Amino acid sequence: MHLPQHIPSGARIVVRTSAGIDAVTGRMTYRDAIGHVDSWNGMRLRMVRDPAANGSRPAERLDIAAEDLVACKPVPERRHPRDRDTTSTS
């Protein structure tokens, strides 16, 4: 993969990393992570992975070597549902 020379800190990206070959199927497996970039020096990507939207996984810091990156692209910020008005007008 052609890696970018610069990824700005704070950018929200999705990265795909190689997770090796599945022992049962013999096929290549991948892992995806979405989060915000802390730093990128062309050799190592440091980012904070977003927590799961359903609360099943907390945010976590990731340190990914460039040789493990398969794909990388920017993604928009997660939309938050509007807060419901709980006050009554009656």
N, C-alpha and C positions, 0 to 999 in steps of 0.2 A: 504494500500500500504506500502511496505517496503521502507522507506525513506533512502537515502544515509547519511552516517555520515559526509561526507565532499563533498562540491561542491566548486571547486576553483573559486575565484573571477575572473571575466572576461570571464568565460566559457559561450558559447552561448548554451542555452537550450530552449526546448519547455516544458511548463507545462500545465497540464489540471486541472482545478478546478471545483468543484461542484457548480452549480448555482441554485440548488433547483429543485423543481418539477414543471413542466409545469401545469398551472391551467386547460388548455383545454384538453390535452392528458393524464395527470396523469403520464407522464414519466419523468425520471430524465433528467435534462439538464446540459450541461457542457460549459465551456468557455476555450479557448486555448490562450496562449500567448507565443510569441517567443521573446527572448531578451538575455541580458547579465547580469550575476549575479554580484550584488554588495556584498552581504554577505548571509551566511546561517549558523545559529547556531543550527540547529536541531529542532527549534521551529517556526522560522520565516524566510521566504525567501524574500530578498530584491533584486529587479532586475529592469533593465531599459528595458522596452518593445521597440522593434524595431519599427520605423515608418513604415507605410504601404508603400509598394513598389510603389504604384501609387500616393502617396502623399496625400491620403485622411485622414490619421490620423497621427499626430505627435508622436514622441517618448514620453513615459510617465513612471514615476516611479511607480512601483507596490510593495506593501507590502502584502505578502500572508502568512497566518497562516498555519502551517503544517497540521492541521486537515482538511483544505480545499483542500489540494493537492490530486489528484486522480492518476496522472501519471507525470513523469518527465524523460526526456532523453536528451542527448546532440544532437545538430544538427550542421552541417557545416555552416561556414560563408556564407552569401549571396554573390552570384557572381555578379559582376558589368559588364555591357556590355563594351566592349572595346571602348575607345574614337575613334571617326571617325576622320580621317585625313581630315581637311577642306582646306588644301593648295593644290593648283593646280600645276602640274608639267609641264604644257604646256608653 
